[in-house]
Amino acid sequence: MQSLMGETPKTLLHRFLTESNWSDYEINERRLEIMNKCSQTLVKHKSNKTSHTTIKRLLQEITKNSL
């Protein structure tokens, strides 16, 4: 199936995923936030603020360096 501009939906999705300015970390955080609102999908884990902060900082640094 071709779109109006001659590109397939698969091509358009690939372009969106590779050329859009979005943060995979922020998307994952939002996904977890939504999941944690429901008891059936609640992500249960031991919270370690220091380690979470360190991981968050490292992921942000990696994301900045890869752009």
Buried (B, 14 or more C-beta within 10 A) or exposed (E): EEEEEEEEEEEEEEEEEEEEEEEEBEEEEEEBEEEEEEEEEEEEEEEEEEEEEEEEEEBEEEEEEEE
